[in-house]
Amino acid sequence: MDDPAKQLEQIKKILSTHGEITLEVKAVPGSSYTGISGFLGTALKIKVVAPPEKGKANDEIIQVLADTFKVPRSCIQITQGTTSPRKKFHITTTKNGL
């Protein structure tokens, strides 16, 4: 499946069906815009304007994920890579799902 839109829809379907998912994310801080720019291998590539300092880029990525998957920010946790461009996020459809 090479179409990024189809891949993203598949992720949304898994989240909807199972109530949770762990996503690998490739962060690109300091970009000219904020948003999903496709996939890099199996990782969701997210560009953010925020710099990679004091958690600013991570906060912006969490907001992108919350908006994309229509869940509260509190339903998203970084499980790996807080200071790395390669990160893993656990997303649930409810706050108590973690």
Secondary structure, 3 states (H helix, E strand, C coil): CCCHHHHHHHHHHHHHHHCEEEEEEEEECCCCCCEEEEEECCEEEEECCCCCCCCHHHHHHHHHHHHHHCCCHHHEEEEECCCCCEEEEEEECCHHHC
